[in-house]
Amino acid sequence: MSQVPHAVAADRQTPTIGTAWSTEEGATRAHHLFTEHIGGSPDGVWAAPGRVNIIGEHTDYNNGLCLPIALPHRTYVAARRRDDDKVILVSQLDDSVLTWEGTLEEIAPGSVAGWKAYTGGVAWALRQAGHDLSGFEAALVTCVPLGAGLSSSAAVECGVGLVLADLYDLGLTDSDARRTDLVNAARTAENNVAEAPTGGLDQTASLRTTEGHALLLDCNDWSVRQVPFDLDAVGLELLVIDTRAPHRLVDGQYEARRRACENAARILGVGSLRDVGDLGAAVAALDDEELASRVRHVVTENDRVTQFVKLLDTGRVREVGPLMDASHNSLRDDYEVTCPELDTAVDAARDAGALGARMTGGGFGGCAIALVDRDVRNEVATQVVSSFREAGFAHPEFYVVTPGPAALRVQ
């Protein structure tokens, strides 16, 4: 895809490792798109990252624990303030350039869809929260892989949200505490305008992470702690495997899992599955095996996040692999959100020597991650390519990622 321009051309039987745009390149691309399709110069350029969740999947909407990092892959937004209520949006989020012109009043639930909902929806959410905005012009480009479960939508929402916060001096970037208000606006836009029932993890990762750290996020009170995550110091890399299996959160499967968790919590008499104390007693109290399986995943996944962070805190990074493996197995067997491509990628990575591997994101397609020794990264990728070829799947793509900074102004 065009948003990964640095992938090394190679025979389709060999792995290619894609890299993110540099800040300068991303800002230049956004600035050029603005001047070419809107005209004049923007007031600035802002960037917001996608995310990889290291562990803690489908726990966010259960008030649980998550451990994401911000990707070096970001969406760049060149923007300019207007004094009227007109909105001009230009998007080159894939191979095509799309434009939309309208007014702030035209951006609302049920009025815009697709990329316009993610792009303009934050303006609606901020106005609903009482912030005074007029119109704006924005041009967006991205190197976050689309449809891969790496939160390309949150990168768009958070990028536009940051633009509006700065252009209109809303004070939402003055502190981490104020950034939570921007997180809420981005999440509201995705839930209500784009109609995707996500839980807030993606937007939090895009706006509240710190470079070189994983973010321990407690979705019960939205508190965070920055956890050092320096893989290079111990000779490790995090390999992202884009299976290229379509990743969709709006086809009902995600919402079905969420409803099952809410139903289980109601039957168990707890506010959320985060409040389940005795897993054995909870499972015994549920007559429905499917509900019991969903509960089992959420409770054990929260425990895995806690164990993972303890290992990072004590410098035992190389010991986290089994927790990643157990997380994937639970997502496959108890939560049933993997797919043949994800399972094949994880199995091949483990067979080739990865310390641990798991799907990441909402599932039903998208990406897997593998924790690998630096000197076996290519061997792991080659084994995944071979396994995909044998299974008749599309050729996977690969990225080596490190924890990047949160959304910020770059020009």
RACOR-V310171 format. One record per residue. SS is DSSP state (H for helix, E for strand, C for the rest). PHI is phi in radians with two decimals (999 if undefined). NEAR is the number of other C-alpha atoms within 12 Angstrom. Layout:
<<SS,PHI,NEAR> <SS,PHI,NEAR>>
This chain:
<<C,999,22> <C,-1.18,21> <C,-1.34,31> <C,-2.15,33> <C,-1.28,25> <C,-1.65,21> <C,-1.04,22> <C,-1.35,17> <C,-1.10,15> <C,-2.79,14> <C,-1.02,11> <C,-1.20,17> <C,-1.62,22> <C,-1.96,25> <C,-1.27,32> <C,-2.04,31> <E,-1.88,28> <E,-1.44,31> <C,-2.20,27> <C,-1.38,32> <C,-1.13,31> <C,-1.21,23> <H,-1.02,30> <H,-1.09,19> <H,-1.15,27> <H,-1.08,38> <H,-1.13,34> <H,-1.12,29> <H,-1.09,32> <H,-1.14,43> <H,-1.07,36> <H,-1.13,28> <H,-1.08,36> <H,-1.11,35> <H,-1.14,24> <H,-1.29,17> <H,-1.90,27> <C,-1.95,29> <C,1.77,19> <C,1.31,17> <C,-1.95,24> <C,-1.30,32> <C,-1.30,28> <E,3.03,32> <E,-2.28,42> <E,-2.13,46> <E,-2.40,53> <E,-2.33,52> <E,-1.51,56> <E,-1.35,51> <E,-2.52,52> <E,-2.07,55> <E,-1.60,48> <E,-1.20,52> <E,-2.88,53> <C,1.78,49> <C,-1.82,52> <C,1.07,51> <C,-1.79,45> <H,-1.09,42> <H,-1.39,37> <H,-1.89,41> <C,1.06,34> <C,-1.71,41> <E,-1.96,43> <E,-2.40,49> <E,-2.42,47> <E,-1.58,51> <E,-2.21,48> <E,-1.44,46> <E,-1.38,47> <E,-1.26,41> <E,-1.41,47> <E,-2.39,52> <E,-1.67,58> <E,-1.91,55> <E,-2.22,53> <E,-1.64,51> <E,-2.54,48> <E,-2.51,34> <E,-1.36,27> <C,-2.09,22> <C,-1.71,16> <C,-1.92,16> <C,-1.75,21> <E,-1.32,25> <E,-2.20,35> <E,-2.14,34> <E,-2.12,39> <E,-2.22,38> <E,-2.21,38> <E,-2.21,36> <C,-1.49,39> <C,-2.42,24> <C,-1.41,16> <C,-2.03,15> <C,-1.81,21> <E,-2.06,24> <E,-2.27,25> <E,-2.60,27> <E,-2.25,25> <E,-2.94,23> <E,-2.20,26> <H,-1.02,32> <H,-1.16,24> <H,-1.44,25> <C,-1.68,36> <C,-2.86,32> <C,-0.97,28> <C,1.50,18> <C,-1.80,21> <C,-2.27,28> <C,-2.49,23> <C,1.11,24> <H,-1.09,31> <H,-1.20,41> <H,-1.18,37> <H,-1.23,43> <H,-1.39,52> <H,-1.65,55> <H,-1.07,46> <H,-1.16,47> <H,-1.05,51> <H,-1.06,43> <H,-1.12,40> <H,-1.15,37> <H,-1.17,29> <H,-1.10,24> <C,-1.45,19> <C,1.73,13> <C,-1.49,23> <C,-1.57,22> <C,-2.25,33> <C,-1.97,25> <C,-1.30,32> <E,-2.80,38> <E,-2.19,46> <E,-2.54,51> <E,-2.13,51> <E,-2.09,56> <E,-2.31,50> <E,-2.62,47> <C,-2.05,46> <C,-1.33,46> <C,-0.96,46> <C,-1.47,37> <C,1.20,31> <C,-1.83,40> <C,1.37,40> <C,-1.89,51> <C,1.13,48> <H,-1.08,44> <H,-1.18,48> <H,-1.14,56> <H,-1.09,53> <H,-1.14,54> <H,-1.04,54> <H,-1.24,59> <H,-1.11,50> <H,-1.16,56> <H,-1.05,55> <H,-1.12,52> <H,-0.97,49> <H,-1.16,48> <H,-1.07,38> <H,-1.37,29> <H,-1.07,33> <C,-1.95,27> <C,0.82,17> <C,-1.40,25> <C,1.30,23> <C,-1.53,29> <C,-2.06,29> <C,-1.24,17> <C,-2.75,14> <H,-1.10,25> <H,-1.09,19> <H,-1.24,20> <H,-1.11,34> <H,-1.11,33> <H,-1.16,34> <H,-1.22,45> <H,-1.00,42> <H,-1.09,34> <H,-1.16,42> <H,-1.13,52> <H,-1.15,44> <H,-1.07,38> <H,-1.06,47> <H,-1.21,45> <H,-1.24,31> <H,-1.72,28> <H,-1.65,34> <C,-1.39,36> <C,1.04,27> <C,-1.97,31> <C,-1.43,31> <C,-1.42,39> <C,-1.82,37> <C,1.89,45> <H,-1.02,53> <H,-1.09,50> <H,-1.19,52> <H,-1.12,53> <H,-1.10,55> <H,-1.24,54> <H,-1.89,53> <H,-2.22,45> <C,-1.41,44> <C,-2.28,33> <C,-1.01,29> <C,1.43,25> <E,-2.32,31> <E,-1.60,42> <E,-1.91,44> <E,-1.39,40> <E,-1.94,39> <E,-1.74,30> <C,-1.36,33> <C,-1.33,24> <C,-2.24,16> <C,1.08,30> <E,-1.38,22> <E,-2.33,29> <E,-2.45,26> <E,-1.42,29> <E,-1.98,32> <E,-0.95,30> <C,-2.46,40> <C,-1.77,26> <C,-1.29,28> <H,-1.04,22> <H,-1.11,16> <H,-2.00,20> <C,1.27,17> <E,-1.94,29> <E,-2.39,33> <E,-1.83,43> <E,-1.72,46> <E,-1.64,48> <E,-1.96,50> <E,-1.50,48> <C,-1.25,44> <C,1.13,33> <C,-1.36,31> <C,-0.94,27> <C,-1.92,34> <C,-2.37,28> <C,-1.87,32> <C,-1.93,22> <C,-1.75,16> <C,1.81,17> <H,-1.19,24> <H,-1.06,30> <H,-1.11,24> <H,-1.11,22> <H,-1.14,36> <H,-1.11,32> <H,-1.12,22> <H,-1.09,30> <H,-1.15,39> <H,-1.11,27> <H,-1.15,25> <H,-1.10,36> <H,-1.08,32> <H,-1.11,21> <H,-1.12,24> <H,-1.40,28> <C,1.30,18> <C,-2.11,19> <C,-1.17,20> <C,-2.75,30> <H,-1.18,44> <H,-1.07,36> <H,-1.53,23> <C,-1.25,33> <C,-1.64,22> <C,-1.70,17> <H,-1.10,26> <H,-1.02,16> <H,-1.18,15> <H,-1.13,30> <H,-1.10,28> <H,-1.14,19> <H,-1.41,21> <C,-1.78,26> <C,-1.30,15> <C,-1.55,17> <H,-1.12,18> <H,-1.11,22> <H,-1.09,33> <H,-1.06,32> <H,-1.15,30> <H,-1.08,40> <H,-1.11,49> <H,-1.01,38> <H,-1.09,39> <H,-1.08,47> <H,-1.15,40> <H,-1.25,37> <H,-1.19,40> <H,-1.03,41> <H,-1.14,28> <H,-1.15,33> <H,-1.07,37> <H,-1.05,26> <H,-1.13,30> <H,-1.07,36> <H,-1.13,35> <H,-1.05,21> <H,-1.15,22> <H,-1.12,28> <H,-1.10,22> <C,-1.80,16> <C,1.32,19> <C,-1.74,20> <H,-1.08,34> <H,-1.24,29> <H,-1.74,25> <C,-1.46,36> <H,-0.92,34> <H,-1.04,25> <H,-1.20,34> <H,-1.11,39> <H,-1.05,34> <H,-1.13,31> <H,-1.09,45> <H,-1.10,46> <H,-1.04,30> <H,-1.20,33> <H,-1.15,39> <H,-1.33,30> <H,-1.63,20> <C,-1.62,27> <C,-1.70,38> <C,0.94,31> <C,-2.13,37> <C,-1.53,37> <C,-2.65,32> <H,-0.97,30> <H,-1.14,39> <H,-1.11,47> <H,-1.12,39> <H,-1.12,37> <H,-1.07,51> <H,-1.16,46> <H,-1.10,31> <H,-1.15,35> <H,-1.11,42> <H,-1.11,33> <H,-1.09,23> <C,-1.53,29> <C,1.98,27> <C,-1.08,39> <C,-1.19,34> <E,-2.93,40> <E,-2.68,43> <E,-2.81,51> <E,-1.20,53> <E,-2.38,49> <C,1.62,46> <C,-1.24,51> <C,1.67,41> <C,1.00,36> <C,2.14,35> <C,1.56,41> <E,-2.00,47> <E,-2.05,55> <E,-2.20,51> <E,-2.34,52> <E,-1.58,46> <E,-2.31,37> <E,-1.14,30> <H,-0.94,24> <H,-1.41,18> <H,-2.01,25> <H,-0.98,34> <H,-1.16,27> <H,-1.11,24> <H,-1.11,40> <H,-1.08,46> <H,-1.10,31> <H,-1.15,31> <H,-1.12,47> <H,-1.02,36> <H,-1.08,26> <H,-1.16,32> <H,-1.17,35> <H,-1.09,23> <H,-1.11,16> <H,-1.48,18> <C,1.39,14> <C,-1.50,25> <C,-1.11,23> <C,-1.14,31> <C,-1.34,38> <E,-2.00,40> <E,-2.32,39> <E,-2.47,39> <E,-1.71,34> <E,-2.14,39> <C,-2.24,35> <C,-1.13,37> <C,-1.73,36> <C,-1.39,32> <C,-1.30,44> <C,-0.99,48> <E,-2.79,37> <E,-1.41,35> <C,-2.03,30> <C,-2.73,23>>
